[in-house]
Every structure is written in C-alpha cells, then in structure tokens.
Amino acid sequence: MAGRADPPEGGQGGAPGAGDEEYRSIVFDDSFVSAARLQEYSAEQRLVDHTVAVRDREPEQPLGLGRTVPKQGLALAMIILLAFAAAIYLGANNPYQSPRSLAAGRPAGATVALVPDGEVPGEVDVEVLFGTGPVREFGVGSGGLELPDPRSTAHFSREQVLTALTLAKEYLTASALNPDVLVGGSLAEVRQLLGVEQQGQFDMAMEGEAGPSWATDWLVRFDRERVEMADPHVRVSGVFTFTEATEDVLEIAGHHVFVYALRSPDSMGAPSSLFGVRREVRFQFGKEELRDRNVVLRQVDTLAGPMACEADPADAFDPLLAGESAPQRVVTGIDPLTPEHERPVLCAALTPGQLNTT
C-alpha cells in the first residue's frame, strides 16, 4: 500500500518506489494532482474573476455503486414518487367515484277495470266531450303535467331534484301522451328512458312474456284493430311529489288522470267517447340514474274505464266505446287463501266523477 508521500496510483512506471528517490518527496505526477482536494487558480484566472487563489474540488469517483447521485436526480426521483403516491391516494379516496346503480327489476303493478252502469255516452263532436264536466279544466298534453317547485332535500341538491322531476315528466309524456305509442306504434321513446336492466324487462312485457308484469304497467296503449284516437291531444290533470326513500334514493310519484277521446275505426262519423286512466306511478333515482338520465319504474297502480270486467288489460286496454255496455258483473272472485299463479283482473263500478270524465 502506498505511503502518505506516494501518488494515488503509485510511482512512475506503475511500480512504487521507482524513479529518482532524491526528489520523491517533492515531485508529483498527474494522478496525484488530479486527486487533490484543492486546486490553485492561475494568475490570469485570479485577475479576471477576482477570486481566491484556490477552490475546493470534489474528488472524482469511477462509475459504480460508490458514485454520488446528482441532486437533480434525487429531486426528480422524489417528484415521481410523490406523484405515484398522490395518484394512489386520490384513486382510493375519490369522492366522485361512480355510485352503484339501483337494482331495477320489473315494477309492481295493479290494474282495476272500471265497469260502467249502462251504455257509454258519446258525441260526434269531440270538443263537446272535452268541454263538458270537470274535464274542461284539464291541461292539454304535456302542458297538464305541471312540475312542483324543486327544492333540495337532505341528500339531493335542487338541480338533482329538478332532473328527477323532469325525467318523470318525460316518461309520462312518452308512455301516456304519445299518440303513436297509444295505438301500438313505436316504443323507442319509452324504452330509451329506462336503464339496461329494465329495458330487458320492458321488452319481455311488450312480448307478453314477463309474467306478473303487464305491458299496461309500463305504458298506456289500445288495440288499434278496435280503437282509434278521435283527438290526438290527451287531457291531463294531476301532481308530482318527491321525497327521499333513503339517503341514496330519491323517489318521484306522479298522481294523474289521463282522459282520451276514442272511437271505432270501422265507420265514418262514429261518435266518440271518453276513456279515463288514473295512474299513480312511482319512480326512483340514485346518483347514477340521475347522471345517466334513466328512470327506474318501481310501481304503477291503475284505474281504467269504461271497460268490461271480462276484458284482459295485460297487453292493451280494451275500452267500451260509445253505445256499448258491459255485462252486469262487477266483482271478481278471489280466494285469499289460495296463492295466485297469475295476476288477477280486478273490477269496480265506474261512478260519475270517479275519473272526472263526466
């Protein structure tokens, strides 16, 4: 090992002790000079820079494990680590993560056929029908679907409540006021307002394959072979209400009466009659449904008439038209001790003013 006076890389020729022993203590080779911690400036450098005669110099090290990492490299590595840590933290604690959607099966439904006492009255002039009795005060079309003043609830903002009310109105407009839907035409306008899960249930109901879910739970429609619209403008009266079902679910309920002017398509100049449908429709909305602008149809309770008790309203309503009457059988027999495998058809007597149609 070289002594204190030896150059770092040994003497000249690579062998320690080689060279002139007389000048060994005062002669330094290039490697010794390069390894020095102090470097003397030249006279010219001192004149130009007005600096001290010497400066500290970091010792050079070969590339490898022992070499000092530059400060810029340390700073860059720290920034990258902090960025990764922030991304992981925000991903785990993101308050705007997509909420779970509501479980949306088929809606619960109940339909009661309202049976008239005697013949159904009719008029050739539709304006006379709509201009008689309380129905003359009803709104026309979607104008009758008035929204209440939206306000925030404990867990939903005013804007979210307004969105839910607007979607409920759009659904009722599409499912109960659209003349094309009413006579068995395109159903796309109704279907597109539902989420994917309920779209499948809707399709099955329209094909008569949904068991206890009827097509008339989802919408109002008539058999075009028997009925045509005497006036495409439906009269409407009712209200919407809203409340929180849970802290994550906003519920909108629509309580409305829809009055239709109908007639037989078989004869020219046939008199028209009114057909009333009172519906209580309950919708539910979570944060995801509001974001995607989808409704979840939960329950539909319907009173519809004039209609015979023997009618099957599962696929379409079967109105009694002007001059027609129903058999005198109003109450259907239901045994409460026997489980029903099929949904029963319920009947009640249609009294004047019950549907505000006379």
C-alpha positions, 0 to 999 in steps of 0.5 A: 500500500502506498505511503502518505508521500506516494501518488494515488496510483503509485510511482512512475512506471506503475511500480512504487518506489521507482524513479529518482528517490532524491526528489520523491518527496517533492515531485508529483505526477498527474494522478496525484494532482488530479486527486487533490482536494484543492486546486490553485487558480492561475494568475490570469484566472485570479485577475479576471474573476477576482477570486481566491487563489484556490477552490475546493474540488470534489474528488472524482469517483469511477462509475459504480455503486460508490458514485454520488447521485446528482441532486437533480436526480434525487429531486426528480426521483422524489417528484415521481414518487410523490406523484405515484403516491398522490395518484394512489391516494386520490384513486382510493379516496375519490369522492366522485367515484361512480355510485352503484346503480339501483337494482331495477327489476320489473315494477309492481303493478295493479290494474282495476277495470272500471265497469260502467252502469249502462251504455257509454255516452258519446258525441260526434263532436269531440270538443263537446266531450272535452268541454263538458264536466270537470274535464274542461279544466284539464291541461292539454298534453304535456302542458297538464303535467305541471312540475312542483317547485324543486327544492333540495332535500337532505341528500339531493341538491335542487338541480338533482331534484329538478332532473328527477322531476323532469325525467318523470315528466318525460316518461309520462309524456312518452308512455301516456301522451304519445299518440303513436305509442297509444295505438301500438306504434313505436316504443323507442321513446319509452324504452330509451328512458329506462336503464339496461336492466329494465329495458330487458324487462320492458321488452319481455312485457311488450312480448307478453312474456314477463309474467306478473308484469303487464305491458299496461304497467309500463305504458298506456296503449289500445288495440288499434284493430278496435280503437282509434284516437278521435283527438290526438291531444290527451287531457291531463290533470294531476301532481308530482311529489318527491321525497327521499326513500333513503339517503341514496334514493330519491323517489318521484310519484306522479298522481294523474288522470289521463282522459282520451277521446276514442272511437271505432275505426270501422265507420265514418262519423262514429261518435266518440267517447271518453276513456279515463286512466288514473295512474299513480306511478312511482319512480326512483333515482340514485346518483347514477340514474340521475347522471345517466338520465334513466328512470327506474319504474318501481310501481304503477297502480291503475284505474281504467274505464269504461271497460268490461270486467271480462276484458284482459288489460295485460297487453292493451286496454280494451275500452267500451266505446260509445253505445256499448255496455258491459255485462252486469258483473262487477266483482271478481272472485278471489280466494285469499287463501289460495296463492295466485299463479297469475295476476288477477283482473280486478273490477269496480263500478265506474261512478260519475266523477270517479275519473272526472270524465263526466 
